[in-house]
């Protein structure tokens, strides 16, 4: 569950275990060779991850499932990230709207990681699950490739990225976020990430080197997930209530604590 929540936060789909219908897969494309431009982007992403302290943005997460042939589901909301030290990270994702096809409705869900506890809250069903995911003294490396739940080259040395992925730059596309370059990361055979992803594409802002769009295709080539970050505020003070969940009536909610 920790992986699910954190991957939602930066738009990376967890392993869903959905088998594709023959002929109903998203196409894989060949990636050209790496270049000095790719090295520059990877070096920028490493530097950004090393000095990232706070992040506040609006987030839109869309998921298209070719195996089921259903309408695209899109959730929208806000993301907060706060890192005071390497082992002291807080994340909150609050998604309050759900659009399926052309229909949109209020459908609020929240995820918050703080003090080693992950809270998963669904306001529609009035269910809250608190999971202890980090023991006292344990370090949680969110970005380490092949180990952490964020398979993104943020804060990772260029050599470590190339060890895990074949990396290339593709045309950004007409609908690309402004001032971005598009990186394609294909997990190398034999790496753990091949069990989760066919490929990852990241649109990197060329000014602040933060991803603005992330698309992933799952290993079964059936589920395409795209997340867009907008209205990004980097390394600015966060509001005191950023990591305070709304109080709920415990008599009307199902609340339980689990060990991960």
C-alpha positions as MATLAB code, in Angstrom:
seq = 'XXXXXXXXXXXXXXXXXXXXXXXXXXXXXXXXXXXXXXXXXXXXXXXXXXXXXXXXXXXXXXXXXXXXXXXXXXXXXXXXXXXXXXXXXXXXXXXXXXXXXXXXXXXXXXXXXXXXXXXXXXXXXXXXXXXXXXXXXXXXXXXXXXXXXXXXXXXXXXXXXXXXXXXXXXXXXXXXXXXXXXXXXXXXXXXXXXXXXXXXXXXXXXXXXXXXXXXXXXXXXXXXXXXXXXXXXXXXXXXXXXXXXXXXXXXXXXXXXXXX';
ca = [
       0.000    0.000    0.000;
       2.874    2.356    0.640;
       4.015    1.888   -2.926;
       0.488    2.543   -4.193;
       0.143    5.822   -2.316;
       3.565    7.160   -3.176;
       3.272    6.192   -6.797;
      -0.058    8.004   -6.986;
       1.692   11.037   -5.582;
       3.983   11.320   -8.590;
       1.684    9.591  -10.990;
       3.317    6.199  -11.291;
       0.934    3.281  -11.550;
       1.370    0.360   -9.099;
       1.351   -3.209  -10.285;
      -2.334   -3.941  -10.913;
      -2.061   -7.533  -12.025;
      -4.358   -6.967  -15.015;
      -3.716   -9.276  -17.937;
      -4.095   -7.745  -21.391;
      -6.646   -8.804  -23.951;
      -4.893   -9.996  -27.135;
      -4.642   -7.096  -29.557;
      -5.691   -4.562  -26.887;
      -2.292   -3.279  -25.808;
      -0.696    0.132  -25.912;
       2.117    0.189  -28.437;
       5.726    0.021  -27.379;
       8.096    2.271  -29.329;
      11.773    1.899  -30.051;
      13.953    4.369  -28.158;
      16.887    6.087  -29.892;
      20.347    6.145  -28.376;
      21.190    8.429  -25.462;
      22.835   11.786  -26.129;
      24.603   14.646  -24.322;
      21.179   16.319  -24.036;
      19.944   13.305  -22.063;
      22.975   13.515  -19.784;
      22.172   17.177  -19.107;
      18.574   16.344  -18.169;
      19.638   13.481  -15.896;
      22.211   15.676  -14.170;
      19.512   18.312  -13.646;
      17.126   15.743  -12.185;
      19.835   14.535   -9.815;
      20.491   18.063   -8.582;
      16.759   18.767   -8.210;
      16.232   15.685   -6.076;
      19.172   16.545   -3.862;
      17.891   20.023   -3.003;
      14.145   19.346   -3.032;
      12.741   20.300    0.370;
       9.089   21.204   -0.234;
       6.662   20.856   -3.115;
       3.069   21.996   -3.501;
       1.148   21.475   -6.738;
      -2.190   20.621   -8.263;
      -2.263   17.084   -9.602;
      -4.285   15.301  -12.255;
      -4.038   11.517  -12.577;
      -5.646    9.686  -15.514;
      -5.774    5.954  -16.074;
      -6.756    4.187  -19.296;
      -7.273    0.416  -19.242;
      -7.192   -1.181  -22.683;
      -7.798   -4.675  -21.289;
     -11.269   -3.730  -20.000;
     -12.213   -1.162  -22.636;
     -13.605    1.221  -20.018;
     -13.689    5.027  -20.065;
     -10.616    6.855  -18.829;
     -10.764    7.706  -15.118;
      -9.234   10.997  -14.001;
      -8.807   12.184  -10.425;
      -7.776   15.740   -9.590;
      -6.577   17.412   -6.422;
      -3.452   18.642   -4.677;
      -0.075   17.312   -3.583;
       2.187   18.393   -0.699;
       5.725   17.099   -0.115;
       8.007   18.096    2.756;
      11.503   16.772    3.478;
      13.249   18.165    6.526;
      15.895   15.442    6.553;
      16.687   12.279    4.606;
      14.630   10.135    6.979;
      11.979   12.764    7.737;
       9.610   12.959    4.780;
       5.937   13.891    4.765;
       3.591   13.490    1.799;
      -0.093   14.247    1.432;
      -2.244   13.698   -1.647;
      -5.821   14.959   -1.590;
      -7.956   14.018   -4.610;
     -11.480   15.403   -4.485;
     -12.932   15.010   -7.983;
     -13.402   11.970  -10.211;
     -14.193   12.134  -13.912;
     -15.153    9.014  -15.845;
     -15.590    9.746  -19.520;
     -17.607   12.980  -19.677;
     -19.148   12.664  -16.206;
     -17.580   14.280  -13.150;
     -18.508   13.993   -9.500;
     -17.186   14.742   -6.027;
     -15.312   11.677   -4.794;
     -12.749   12.531   -2.152;
      -9.872   10.276   -1.198;
      -6.699   11.167    0.686;
      -3.334    9.619    1.372;
      -0.869   10.937    3.915;
       2.525    9.659    5.017;
       3.834   11.185    8.229;
       5.949    9.854   11.103;
       6.169    6.437    9.454;
       2.379    6.008    9.294;
       0.431    5.926    6.032;
      -3.187    7.037    6.300;
      -5.529    5.951    3.487;
      -8.914    7.681    3.746;
     -12.037    7.327    1.575;
     -14.703    9.902    2.409;
     -17.397    8.280    0.296;
     -17.223    4.929    2.082;
     -16.104    6.511    5.391;
     -13.201    4.101    5.735;
      -9.763    4.991    7.085;
      -6.813    2.620    7.249;
      -3.616    3.559    9.082;
      -0.568    1.443    8.262;
       2.752    1.469   10.086;
       5.195    1.410    7.180;
       8.403    2.749    8.704;
       9.915    1.532   11.944;
      11.661    3.971   14.309;
      15.174    4.691   13.077;
      14.500    3.192    9.648;
      15.405    5.322    6.634;
      12.910    5.537    3.802;
      14.630    6.180    0.472;
      11.741    7.267   -1.736;
      13.668    7.596   -4.967;
      16.398    4.939   -5.026;
      16.106    3.106   -8.327;
      15.221   -0.555   -8.026;
      14.413   -0.214   -4.315;
      12.306    2.839   -3.586;
       8.700    3.242   -4.687;
       9.508    6.156   -7.044;
      11.107    4.730  -10.210;
      12.092    8.253  -11.289;
      15.628    9.546  -11.906;
      15.226   12.272   -9.265;
      18.272   12.685   -7.039;
      19.964    9.687   -8.671;
      23.450    9.759  -10.222;
      23.400    9.501  -13.993;
      25.333    6.209  -13.900;
      22.719    4.646  -11.591;
      19.937    5.612  -13.992;
      21.737    4.106  -16.981;
      22.338    0.939  -14.959;
      18.577    0.436  -14.544;
      17.187    1.929  -17.769;
      17.791    2.497  -21.438;
      17.235    6.269  -21.576;
      16.527    8.472  -24.577;
      14.983   11.806  -25.491;
      11.852   11.869  -27.651;
      10.002   14.809  -29.243;
       8.008   16.536  -26.504;
       4.798   16.574  -28.594;
       2.339   19.336  -29.467;
       0.429   18.972  -26.179;
       3.522   18.875  -23.968;
       3.710   21.044  -20.856;
       5.443   24.327  -21.636;
       9.260   24.381  -21.659;
       9.681   20.625  -21.164;
      11.835   17.882  -22.645;
      10.605   14.296  -22.817;
      12.655   11.399  -21.513;
      11.821    7.761  -22.166;
      13.045    5.172  -19.666;
      12.837    1.497  -20.597;
      13.777   -0.897  -17.750;
      16.680   -3.107  -18.675;
      16.081   -6.874  -18.861;
      16.688   -8.613  -15.562;
      15.985   -5.566  -13.399;
      13.194   -5.540  -10.819;
      11.435   -2.708  -12.637;
      10.681   -4.907  -15.666;
       8.082   -6.656  -13.506;
       6.225   -3.361  -13.036;
       6.732   -1.236  -16.129;
       7.127   -1.597  -19.878;
       8.286    2.008  -19.998;
       8.193    5.343  -18.192;
       8.080    8.735  -19.893;
       8.892   11.931  -18.039;
       8.411   15.497  -19.289;
      11.092   17.507  -17.467;
      10.941   21.277  -17.076;
      14.142   22.659  -18.565;
      14.307   25.483  -16.006;
      13.788   23.788  -12.628;
      14.285   20.149  -13.716;
      11.113   18.939  -12.022;
       8.829   16.479  -13.847;
       5.631   18.139  -15.075;
       4.082   15.048  -16.676;
       4.699   11.351  -16.062;
       3.275    8.530  -18.182;
       3.763    4.851  -17.475;
       2.761    1.656  -19.225;
       2.474   -1.367  -16.959;
       4.425   -4.546  -17.627;
       1.363   -6.255  -19.116;
       1.048   -3.368  -21.609;
      -2.600   -2.855  -20.722;
      -2.784    0.125  -18.348;
      -1.530    3.578  -19.279;
      -1.343    6.115  -16.449;
      -0.595    9.802  -16.903;
      -0.126   12.403  -14.204;
       0.283   16.142  -14.689;
       1.620   18.585  -12.097;
       0.614   22.243  -12.422;
       0.852   25.423  -10.361;
       4.079   24.057   -8.904;
       5.670   25.759   -5.911;
       9.171   24.556   -5.054;
      11.010   24.956   -1.752;
       8.537   27.481   -0.373;
       7.012   27.401    3.140;
       3.957   25.163    3.396;
       0.801   26.119    5.254;
       0.607   24.800    8.811;
      -2.506   22.798    7.949;
      -0.933   21.101    4.922;
      -0.457   17.845    6.845;
      -3.565   18.008    9.040;
      -6.428   15.793    7.963;
     -10.001   16.851    8.611;
     -11.443   15.538   11.870;
     -14.091   12.871   11.381;
     -16.715   11.329   13.634;
     -15.137    8.030   14.651;
     -18.555    6.580   15.473;
     -19.592    7.026   11.835;
     -16.332    5.828   10.291;
     -14.559    2.492   10.085;
     -11.020    3.172   11.311;
      -8.380    0.492   11.727;
      -4.631    0.269   12.226;
      -2.526   -2.316   10.378;
       1.141   -3.263   10.165;
       2.463   -3.157    6.619;
];
